[in-house]
Amino acid sequence: MCDEWMPRLELPIDIDLFRQLPRNAAYKYEYFDRRAWLSPRPRYYHALLDLPCWIETLSERTRRKATLRAVRESDWEGLAPLFAASFQRQQPFCGLDKERALEATRKSLQHTRTGGDGPWIESASFVAVDEQRDDEIGALFTTLLPDADPSGWNSYHWEEPPPPDALARRLGRPHLTWIFVAPLAAGNGIGTSLLGAAVRALLDHGYTELASTFLNGNDSSMLWHWRNGFRLLAHPGSYRRRWDESE
């Protein structure tokens, strides 16, 4: 997704202004020919959650102020504006105008819905609804990835099409593909409540781990994963991973 929606930026500014530009970890900053060149350099972090251990402390983590329900057919189009608003300050969406941001979110949701991120786990995906206004204020979608080393390069794509009964056979590893909450509702435990519902559903399916991915530079997502007990995995090719393998 980032490859399509994060174009290279060219800014005709002097060197002093270049030095004052705020840095985003998803971009590479260079200056030559009296221009600032910002090239996309998205880097993803992967994390893993132990489901049985997490569920034991669920009551201590949640302050739910929303009703959770299953995803409906009519939700897909209506969730796109909520998705865009939730990520309006994060790459790649913050670099897009409103129309292109909506297009990007629609394509992202459709990609998940049609299995582009691995088989969609409908039973472990939920929508949060405001209890007073009956408006959608958040959503979570999980998909199924291969049960490979989650810190490996190729562990987030199926080399061959997964069997249609992969979930029933408890194949693969669940992945938290999207979670988003309306900006005005953020900070009230709704995201954690959505996670709790997904954890219960995945445990019922017999899974014990949930993988997740977030973009370097998305500090709010990083903190949310940390608060909820996700364990950060070594980046593929990192010295830390090489050291662990050598022991």
C-alpha positions, 0 to 999 in steps of 0.5 A: 500500500505504501509503495502506491500512496507515498510518492517522492516529494520535491521541495524547492527550498533553501538549505536552512529550511531543509534543516528545519523540516520535521523528520518522518521515519518513513522517508529519506531526506536528501538535499541537492540542486537547491531542492529537498528530496523526500523519498519513501522509505517505509519500514515495518515493525512486527510484533507478536501477542501471546493470547492466553496470557493476554486474556487473563488481564483483559478486565484490567485493560478495558474501559469499554464505552462502545458496543461491539458487533460483527462486520456487516456487508454494508459496513465496508463502504461506510468504514472508509471515511472512518479509516481515513480520519483515523489515519489522517496524521499517519503515513501514507494518508497524511500526504494525500488530499481527502479524495485520494485518502478515501480512495486509498482506504477503500482499496485497502479494505477491499484488499483485505476483504478479498483475501489480499492480506491472507484469508479474512477471519470474519469471526475475529473481526469487529465493529465498535458502535457508539452506545448513544448515537449508534454510529460506527466509531472503530473497527478491527480486521484480522487475516490469516498468514502462514505459520512461518518465522514472523520475523522472516522476510517472506512470512507475511505472504502465502507462497501458494493459495491457502486451502479454503478450510485453513481456518477450520484446520487451524492453519497459519497464524492470525494477523491483526491487519487493521485496527482504527478508532475515530479520533474523537473516540480514541483514548477510551479503551475502544481499540483494546476492547476490539482487540479483546473480542478478537482474542476471544474469537481466536482462542475459540478457534484454537490459536494462541498467537496474534501477529501485528505490523505497524509502520516505523514513524507511527508512534501512537500505534507503537505505544498501543502495541506496547501497552497491550503486551505485544512483543517486538520482533527483530527486523528481518536482516537485523544484527539482533536476529543474526545474533539470536540465530547464532546462539 
